[in-house]
Amino acid sequence: MESGIEPGSLEVAMKTVIYYFTGTGNSLAAARKIGGALGDTDLVPIASLANTPGAITPAAERVGIVCPVYDCGVPVMVARFAERLDLSGAKYTFAVVTMGGMGVSALHQLDGILRERQGRGLDAAFAVSMPGNFPPLMRSVPAEKCGRTLGRADSRLGEIAEAIGSGRSVSPGFAPISGLVKALSYGSLAKAAHDAGKLFSVSDACTGCGTCARVCPAGNIEMVDGRPAWGRHCEICCACLHFCPTEAIQLNVMLGTEGRGRYRHPDLTVADMEAQRGE
Ligand SMILES: Cc1cc2nc3c(=O)[nH]c(=O)nc-3n(C[C@H](O)[C@H](O)[C@H](O)COP(=O)(O)O)c2cc1C
């Protein structure tokens, strides 16, 4: 799964900061791949900044955002983060969204937020197809069976890193269907997301191990009497669902999640998820 690019060998030498959010590791793997190819890159978890006050000023001239697509938009935490990003010192900005199938409109959303707040948008915007992680809509395929999808994503990320490294301007492109789906569904997702914890349930298969609480990037799960209790800061990233070692957690929307598979990127660890909160 290597693109053949030497770490740090890309053309324009510039310090880079990549802000990322991930629920099941695709976006972290993408951020790592791009950062590794660019060299001199800091990866900063967006979740670690969620409860900090004021503007966020990157200590780098090249600034990137990497995150998943949710209902053809970006996770609410990422939208809030983008509103606080101060790009006055940035020379080059980019975003990469990872998605199960469709979501270029998420890039238009990010670009719009930055234009509105900063008077400048993204210099380059990319979408990458990776395994989907929303079993209520589409069965999840276990990571070990996702080799081909992840291999294609890895090559695409190599090309993306090259484009970023050479300072290319890349428009997200016209995405009418993704835009339409976003217009129809993202508003209600954004409105209901924080309260989505009430849509999860836990069965007697729960051993009380607390992994769900450890991996939640929003710090939204507390163990109460040995069982997870969801608060009101859910991002619907589904990390709790996918990491539960006994598949005791279900998300009760659409087709539900019982017997519909679980996924997480093969490189993602519980420690990676805990590190996102930066505690
Ligand atoms: C709540 C939710 C909504 C999603 N909506 C979309 C979508 O609109 N389009 C899409 O292609 N994938 C969608 N997905 C799949 C993720 O975008 C995709 O699997 C992504 O790579 C996950 O990234 P992560 O592993 O970094 O969390 C959705 C996933 C979740 C959890």
The ligand as an SDF file (V2000), in Angstrom:
LIG
                    3D

 31 33  0  0  0  0  0  0  0  0999 V2000
  -23.3800    9.5650   10.3470 C   0  0  0  0  0  0  0  0  0  0  0  0
  -22.6580    9.1470    9.0910 C   0  0  0  0  0  0  0  0  0  0  0  0
  -23.0700    9.6500    7.8680 C   0  0  0  0  0  0  0  0  0  0  0  0
  -22.3880    9.2910    6.7000 C   0  0  0  0  0  0  0  0  0  0  0  0
  -22.7750    9.8660    5.5160 N   0  0  0  0  0  0  0  0  0  0  0  0
  -22.0850    9.5750    4.3850 C   0  0  0  0  0  0  0  0  0  0  0  0
  -22.4360   10.2060    3.1490 C   0  0  0  0  0  0  0  0  0  0  0  0
  -23.3230   11.0630    3.0680 O   0  0  0  0  0  0  0  0  0  0  0  0
  -21.7490    9.8480    2.0440 N   0  0  0  0  0  0  0  0  0  0  0  0
  -20.7200    8.9180    2.0740 C   0  0  0  0  0  0  0  0  0  0  0  0
  -20.1440    8.6440    1.0430 O   0  0  0  0  0  0  0  0  0  0  0  0
  -20.3500    8.3110    3.2400 N   0  0  0  0  0  0  0  0  0  0  0  0
  -21.0050    8.6370    4.3870 C   0  0  0  0  0  0  0  0  0  0  0  0
  -20.6220    8.0540    5.5780 N   0  0  0  0  0  0  0  0  0  0  0  0
  -19.4520    7.1450    5.5780 C   0  0  0  0  0  0  0  0  0  0  0  0
  -18.1560    7.8690    5.9840 C   0  0  0  0  0  0  0  0  0  0  0  0
  -18.0700    9.1600    5.4080 O   0  0  0  0  0  0  0  0  0  0  0  0
  -16.9140    7.1060    5.5430 C   0  0  0  0  0  0  0  0  0  0  0  0
  -16.9450    5.7630    5.8840 O   0  0  0  0  0  0  0  0  0  0  0  0
  -15.6530    7.7720    6.1210 C   0  0  0  0  0  0  0  0  0  0  0  0
  -14.5190    7.3590    5.4100 O   0  0  0  0  0  0  0  0  0  0  0  0
  -15.4540    7.4620    7.6030 C   0  0  0  0  0  0  0  0  0  0  0  0
  -14.3200    8.1330    8.0340 O   0  0  0  0  0  0  0  0  0  0  0  0
  -13.6110    7.8590    9.4320 P   0  0  0  0  0  0  0  0  0  0  0  0
  -13.1790    6.4060    9.4200 O   0  0  0  0  0  0  0  0  0  0  0  0
  -12.4420    8.7810    9.4270 O   0  0  0  0  0  0  0  0  0  0  0  0
  -14.5830    8.1470   10.4930 O   0  0  0  0  0  0  0  0  0  0  0  0
  -21.2800    8.3930    6.7520 C   0  0  0  0  0  0  0  0  0  0  0  0
  -20.8950    7.8810    8.0030 C   0  0  0  0  0  0  0  0  0  0  0  0
  -21.5620    8.2490    9.1500 C   0  0  0  0  0  0  0  0  0  0  0  0
  -21.0920    7.6920   10.4690 C   0  0  0  0  0  0  0  0  0  0  0  0
  1  2  1  0
  2  3  1  0
  2 30  2  0
  3  4  2  0
  4  5  1  0
  4 28  1  0
  5  6  2  0
  6  7  1  0
  6 13  1  0
  7  8  2  0
  7  9  1  0
  9 10  1  0
 10 11  2  0
 10 12  1  0
 12 13  2  0
 13 14  1  0
 14 15  1  0
 14 28  1  0
 15 16  1  0
 16 17  1  0
 16 18  1  0
 18 19  1  0
 18 20  1  0
 20 21  1  0
 20 22  1  0
 22 23  1  0
 23 24  1  0
 24 25  2  0
 24 26  1  0
 24 27  1  0
 28 29  2  0
 29 30  1  0
 30 31  1  0
M  END
$$$$
